[in-house]
Structures are given as structure tokens and as C-alpha cells.
């Protein structure tokens, strides 16, 4: 399965978002995803299996619990592929950063003026 096929599913993207902050138990992931998407634990398990079999997550056993974490390699491959397209949005983000800094300096300058 191609990486974008894996990440094309909103449930799998959400699972990766949850795991981005660190290792989590399958039950914790399942509870959040079930509540947000209204799917069964079995469906969550299937999504975790797809992520695991495609190398996006790693699982370790801790007693009876299964702890999931993000595996960085597939995400680095996607980042490398996206590198071909960064030129389309980076200048816009740079311009936005400049405007934000300009606005911040303007507000700070007006805050420093004495009030009459």
C-alpha cells in the first residue's frame, strides 16, 4: 500500500496525530478514536493493523497492554517526496511570517507611545 493510501484515511491520520505526542496504549487510542469517529474497537484495531503493517507505527508489549508509537521512516519518506513541492508554499509562509513580525513590531511601538 502506498504511503498516501495509508494516510488518506482520516482515522489513520488521527491515530498518528495521537501518537505524535508519544507512546500510547491501544486502549487509549481506541477510546479517543471511537468517541470521535463513532467506530467500533474492532475497526480501530484494523486501522492500527494497517498502520503497523505499512511501517507507520511500532508496537511493544507491556504485559497485557500493547503500546503504539510512531515509526519515523515512512514519514521521512513522505517529507522527502513533499520536498519537491515546498517551493509552492514556503514563500507564502515566509511572507506571512514577515507580516506577522511587522504587525508585532507595530503593536509594540504603539504600546510604547505615551498615552495622552
N, C-alpha and C positions, 0 to 999 in steps of 0.2 A: 504494500500500500504506500502510495506517495505521501510525503510529509504533509502536504496541503490537504490531502484527503482526510488524513487523521485530524488535522486542526480545523477542518471545515465544519466540524460538528460543534455546536455551541456548548454542549455538555462537556465534551472533552476539553475544550478551551477553558471552561470554568474550573474543571478539575486541576488543570495545570496552574491556573491562577491561584487556587487554594494552596497548592503545593509549592508555589514560588516563595512563600514565606518560610518554608521549612517542612521537615518531615511530619507527616500526619498519619494517623491510624485510618484504615479503610472505613471503619465505622463512622469516624468523624467526617470524612469526606462524603460518605454516603448520606449522612443525616442532612448536611448542607445542601447537597445536590438534589436529594429527594424533595426537600422543602421548596427549593427554588424552581425546580422543573416538574414536580409532580410525577416523578417516575419511581419505579419500584427499586428495591435494593438489588434485585437480580439484574435490572437494566444498568444500574451504576456499576455493578461488578463486570458486566460485559464491556462497558466503556473503559474501565480500568484495565481489563484484559487487552483491549485494542491498543491502549497506550503502552502497556508493558511489552506486548509482542512486537511493537514497532519501535521500541527503544526509547520512548519518551519519558517513561518512569521506571524506577527501580523499586523493588520490594524486598524488605527484610523481615524475617520472622522474629517476633519478640514474644515468646510463649505462644499463646493462642491468638495474639494480635498480628496483623500484617501492617507494617509501616511502609508508606509510599513516600518517595521523594522524586524530584525532577532529575532526569538524566540530561546533562548539558549537550552531549554530542549532536543529537538531531536539531536542537535549537541553534547551535552554532552553524550547522549546515544551512539552515534557513536564513540565518543572518548573512552568511556569505552570499547566498543567492540574491537576497534583497539588496546587497551592496551595489548591484548593477543599476538599481533604481533610486538610490538615495539622492542622486542629483536632482530628482524631481521635487523632493520636499525639503531637503536641507536648506537651500537658500531662503525658502519661505519661513522656516523655523528660525534661521539666523536673523532675518528681518524682524520677526516677531520679538525675538529677544532684544534686539536693538530698540524697538519701540517701547517695550516694557521698561527697559533701563532708562530711556529718555523720559517716560512718564513718571517713573520713580524719582528721578533727579528733579523734575519739575515740581512734584509734590513736596519734596524735601526743601527745595528752595522757597516755595511759598510758605511752608511751615516755619522757616527761619526768619521770615519778614516780620517786623514788629506789627502788632495789631493796633489799629487806630480806633 
